[in-house]
């Protein structure tokens, strides 16, 4: 996949149906994508953490200090992998 060349990606399994993809992170538009299994790619910098109870529950498994940023491994409800 070309997107992996440009930056890290978190890959989340999903299922496309009626123009939307259902994932453990929620539903997202998938216009023009054939129904069936899919992989949703998310750039880590596109995610943000918020107070417990405000959105999708998750648990931080590991924190890696990278100098200017921290890399967090998070597992969310409905997913078996970080």
PATORMAR-243419 format. One line per 8 residues: their letters; for each residue x, y, z of N, C-alpha, C. Coordinates in steps of 0.05 Angstrom, whole numbers, padded with zeros to 5 digits. Example, Ala and Ser with C-alpha at 12.3 -4.5 7.8 and 13.67 -1.06 7.14 Angstrom:
# residues 2
as) 00264:-00114:00156:00246:-00090:00156:00264:-00066:00156 ~ 00257:-00045:00142:00273:-00021:00143:00258:00001:00157
# end
This chain:
# residues 82
xxxxxxxx) 00017:-00023:00000:00000:00000:00000:00018:00025:00000 ~ 00013:00043:-00018:00029:00067:-00021:00028:00085:00004 ~ 00005:00086:00018:00003:00103:00042:00023:00096:00063 ~ 00031:00071:00066:00051:00063:00086:00078:00075:00081 ~ 00084:00082:00056:00109:00093:00049:00113:00121:00061 ~ 00091:00136:00064:00093:00164:00073:00092:00167:00103 ~ 00079:00149:00118:00078:00151:00147:00067:00126:00159 ~ 00069:00124:00186:00058:00102:00201:00028:00102:00197
xxxxxxxx) 00016:00078:00198:-00013:00075:00197:-00022:00055:00218 ~ -00046:00060:00228:-00059:00040:00245:-00080:00028:00226 ~ -00079:00001:00224:-00098:-00013:00207:-00120:-00026:00224 ~ -00145:-00020:00217:-00168:-00030:00233:-00186:-00046:00214 ~ -00193:-00071:00222:-00210:-00087:00205:-00239:-00075:00205 ~ -00253:-00079:00183:-00280:-00069:00182:-00296:-00085:00161 ~ -00322:-00078:00159:-00339:-00090:00140:-00355:-00068:00126 ~ -00354:-00068:00100:-00369:-00048:00084:-00396:-00058:00077
xxxxxxxx) -00416:-00041:00081:-00444:-00047:00074:-00459:-00021:00069 ~ -00472:-00019:00047:-00488:00004:00040:-00474:00030:00042 ~ -00449:00031:00032:-00434:00056:00031:-00421:00065:00057 ~ -00421:00047:00077:-00407:00053:00102:-00391:00029:00111 ~ -00369:00035:00126:-00353:00013:00137:-00356:00014:00167 ~ -00362:-00009:00178:-00365:-00013:00207:-00339:-00024:00218 ~ -00328:-00010:00238:-00303:-00018:00251:-00307:-00018:00282 ~ -00288:-00028:00297:-00289:-00025:00326:-00288:00004:00335
xxxxxxxx) -00279:00022:00317:-00277:00050:00324:-00302:00065:00316 ~ -00321:00052:00303:-00346:00065:00294:-00351:00061:00264 ~ -00371:00076:00254:-00378:00075:00225:-00366:00099:00211 ~ -00357:00094:00186:-00345:00115:00170:-00356:00113:00141 ~ -00358:00135:00127:-00366:00134:00099:-00347:00117:00082 ~ -00359:00102:00064:-00343:00085:00045:-00357:00085:00018 ~ -00364:00109:00009:-00377:00112:-00017:-00361:00101:-00039 ~ -00373:00084:-00056:-00360:00073:-00079:-00343:00048:-00073
xxxxxxxx) -00343:00039:-00048:-00328:00015:-00040:-00347:-00009:-00040 ~ -00338:-00031:-00052:-00354:-00055:-00054:-00359:-00067:-00026 ~ -00384:-00076:-00022:-00391:-00089:00004:-00373:-00113:00010 ~ -00366:-00117:00035:-00350:-00139:00043:-00329:-00130:00063 ~ -00309:-00148:00069:-00288:-00141:00088:-00270:-00118:00077 ~ -00260:-00103:00096:-00243:-00080:00088:-00223:-00075:00110 ~ -00202:-00060:00104:-00183:-00050:00124:-00184:-00020:00123 ~ -00188:-00007:00146:-00188:00022:00147:-00161:00030:00158
xxxxxxxx) -00148:00049:00144:-00122:00058:00152:-00125:00086:00165 ~ -00113:00089:00189:-00115:00114:00203:-00087:00124:00210 ~ -00082:00148:00204:-00056:00160:00212:-00057:00166:00242 ~ -00038:00157:00258:-00039:00161:00287:-00042:00190:00295 ~ -00031:00209:00280:-00033:00237:00287:-00062:00248:00283 ~ -00079:00232:00270:-00107:00240:00266:-00124:00233:00290 ~ -00113:00218:00309:-00128:00210:00333:-00122:00229:00356 ~ -00141:00231:00374:-00136:00247:00398:-00148:00234:00422
xxxxxxxx) -00136:00238:00445:-00146:00226:00470:-00164:00247:00484 ~ -00185:00237:00496:-00203:00254:00511:-00210:00241:00537 ~ -00223:00256:00555:-00230:00245:00581:-00247:00220:00579 ~ -00244:00203:00599:-00260:00178:00599:-00290:00185:00599 ~ -00305:00169:00584:-00334:00172:00582:-00343:00191:00560 ~ -00325:00205:00547:-00333:00224:00526:-00336:00211:00498 ~ -00321:00190:00493:-00322:00177:00467:-00317:00147:00471 ~ -00304:00135:00451:-00298:00106:00451:-00279:00099:00474
xxxxxxxx) -00286:00080:00491:-00268:00073:00513:-00243:00058:00503 ~ -00220:00064:00515:-00195:00051:00508:-00177:00049:00532 ~ -00155:00034:00529:-00136:00031:00551:-00108:00033:00539 ~ -00091:00049:00551:-00064:00052:00542:-00048:00028:00551 ~ -00036:00014:00532:-00019:-00009:00539:00010:-00002:00543 ~ 00020:00016:00525:00048:00024:00526:00051:00053:00517 ~ 00072:00065:00527:00079:00093:00519:00108:00093:00511 ~ 00113:00102:00487:00141:00104:00477:00147:00134:00473
xxxxxxxx) 00167:00144:00488:00175:00172:00485:00193:00174:00460 ~ 00186:00191:00442:00201:00194:00417:00214:00221:00414 ~ 00218:00235:00436:00231:00262:00435:00210:00283:00435 ~ 00200:00291:00411:00180:00312:00409:00152:00301:00412 ~ 00148:00275:00412:00122:00263:00414:00122:00237:00429 ~ 00100:00228:00437:00096:00202:00449:00081:00184:00431 ~ 00089:00159:00429:00074:00139:00413:00060:00122:00434 ~ 00033:00122:00432:00017:00106:00451:00006:00082:00437
xxxxxxxx) 00007:00059:00450:-00007:00035:00440:-00032:00033:00457 ~ -00055:00035:00443:-00081:00035:00457:-00098:00013:00446 ~ -00111:-00001:00464:-00131:-00021:00456:-00159:-00010:00462 ~ -00177:-00012:00443:-00204:-00002:00446:-00224:-00025:00448 ~ -00246:-00018:00461:-00267:-00038:00464:-00276:-00048:00436 ~ -00277:-00075:00433:-00285:-00086:00408:-00262:-00094:00390 ~ -00238:-00088:00398:-00214:-00095:00383:-00195:-00112:00399 ~ -00183:-00131:00387:-00165:-00149:00401:-00136:-00140:00400
xx) -00129:-00121:00383:-00102:-00113:00380:-00100:-00082:00383 ~ -00076:-00073:00392:-00073:-00043:00395:-00073:-00029:00368
# end
